[in-house]
Amino acid sequence: MIPMTVWVVEDDSVYRRSLEGMFERREKITCAHTFPSCIEFLEAVEQEPHPDIVLMDLGLPKMSGIEGIKRLKKRAPEITVLVLTTFKEKEAVLEALENGAAGYLLKTATEDEIINGIRDIFMGQSVLSPSVARIVLEEIRRPAPEEAFNLSDREIEVLEHLAEDLAPKEIAARLDITVRTARFHLSNIYEKLQVSSQTGAVAKALRSGII
């Protein structure tokens, strides 16, 4: 396994220490910094070498985790964010994913589920707690606008398969296209929807009624 660096943004000092202890027990995952607020976290982003992954709570003082994700994606879009929170309301889930979170876990997740989620996200996969996945899948689908984000028919097809949690290789096989072409369509979709991840694209497409 490739070594990775994690930062934690969490205002609950007890839970923050439990996460630190969890990382101390694991090999090749280093928790370099922890922060009680997004404000301190974003200041560190400007000054410190960047982590591979950030574990982000949403219910934070002075600045919400969602606002923190928005600002982070403008300053350092290469940093991957995994939400780890108690918030399981649909709007919070979809807004976090739409604004750049690559995954969403609830604090009821076990230590192994959190570690596996970090590893999966590091490898480019999406990570959702089961109840969060149901929220995304059960989002009411509305008729698509005539020119929703100027997506082509093929791009909408790719989005629909993306919503089934298919990888680019699987999407390519379904549509009888090359993997390179599938990745090209995904790149266009992310740009047009102004998102940076598979989960963000699916969340925004569902909220906008595209699929």
PyMOL commands that set and color helices and strands:
alter all, ss='L'
color gray80, all
select helices_A, chain A and resi 13-24+38-47+65-75+90-98+111-122+130-138+148-150+153-162+168-175+179-193+198-208
alter helices_A, ss='H'
color red, helices_A
select strands_A, chain A and resi 4-9+29-35+53-56+80-85+103-106+127-128
alter strands_A, ss='S'
color yellow, strands_A
deselect
rebuild
show_as cartoon
